[in-house]
Amino acid sequence: MDIVERFLKYVSFHTTSDENSSQTPSTPEQLVFARFLADELRAIGMQDVDLDERGYIMATLPSNTDKPLPTIGFIAHLDTSPDASGKDVQPRIVRSYEGRDILLNAKENIVLRVEQYPELKRYIGQDIIVTNGKTLLGADDKAGVAEIVTAMEHLLSHPEIEHGKIRIGFTPDEEIGRGADFFDVKKFGADWAYTMDGGAIGELEYENFNAASCKIIVHGVNVHPGSAYHKMLNSMRIAYQLAATLPRWETPEHTQGYEGFYHLVGMQGTVEETTLHYIIRDHDRHRFESRKREMEHLVRKVNREYGDNTAEIILKDQYYNMREKVEPVKHIVELVEQAMYDLDITPKIQPIRGGTDGARLSFEGLPCPNIFAGGENFHSRFEYLPVPSLQKAMQVVLKIIEIVSKGQHQQ
């Protein structure tokens, strides 16, 4: 099947994950897509296709050589972000993009504007897959899934191409930070792997944020406002005071590159109780730990001013910077660089201002850098996917396998 046709089929599945669910997968629709994929993998000839009750898929392309080659893995995720609707996606291909604004939805006048998204200019002359402006597209990460499956189908259709054992894996709930929760690294059995989950063409990442979630609950006292003097304790006002204490320039909208941040992602409150939801991010482990201590300090400060137990904090580490696990095996990054150069792609090695399944898997013993999937504006109604980027990512998978089969990688 053509990779574009495959991708368009995949985005027809509604697979939005739900951070409020305690189930795995967090939404039943992901399991529907997983079953479809498992059947497809069997149909194209993959071996050992295994789909468990939680929506994790693993499969094998057996080696067709007697050479003692390493086992490589390729991983992508099934779910799409809850930041924008992933239901009833209606993709459209803009042929030979001319460099102008793209009207996504005439009825609602939704426009993908070059002024707002200047990266569009990079793709003049290319076919681009866009949305109707009402949902995300799902290139994160159904492009990655399509690239891996199409590469496997190509190798199965061309048995003359020499390769070692290849393992592939697809995970649920990556977008809500749970993709690696039940991924069995030992069962997967790869020497190393790659997540096909990056953005624009050329992206290659082996550094990511250290990440933590932080929930602060502020308790107040509600009294009729007419008789509230020295009695009322307004939890919303206290929560606002705490939030305003954090440095305003250390937020996502004011940081880039290696700069970390505090991000207030949600606030719910009444006079009696207010909850602040933060995520804490930093590439540097020491600064990361310092940021967590600062949150604890602010809570203690509130309790000193307003009384014990006025505020409580729940901190939870989510993942760590994979760099410390990948650097000892840096050849697996250099291998991808070589593959990209061989395909006339300029590698863009940069830190991820986020995380991937590969970050956690690296700490579980499976070094796992991240390779571009090709899309732009992930998690947005303005997400789009240049078709050549989709095709090139699939070719990178094949080129990595080719280089390893020829023994050109270094260990």
Buried (B, 14 or more C-beta within 10 A) or exposed (E): EEBBEBBBBBBBBBBBBBEEBEEBBBBEBBBBBBEBBBEBBEEBBBEEBBBEEBBBBBBBBEBBEEEEBEBBBBBBBBBBBBEBBBEEBBBBEBEEBEEEEBEBBEEEEBBBEBEEBEEBEEBEEBBBBBBBBBBBBBBBBBBBBBBBBBBBBBBBEEEEBBBBBBBBBBBBBBBBBBBBBBBEBEEBBBBBBBBBBBBBBBBBBBBBBBBBBBBBBBBBBBBEEEEBEEEBBBBBBBBBBBBEEBEEEBEBEEBEEBBBBBBBEEBEBEBBBBBBBBBBBBBBEEBBBEBBEBBEEBBEBBBEEBEEEBBEBEBEEBBBBBBEBBEEBBEBBEBBBBBBEBEEBEBBBBBBBBBBBBBBBBBBEBBBBBBBBBBBBBBBBBBBBBBBBBBBBBBBBBBBBBBBBEEEBEE
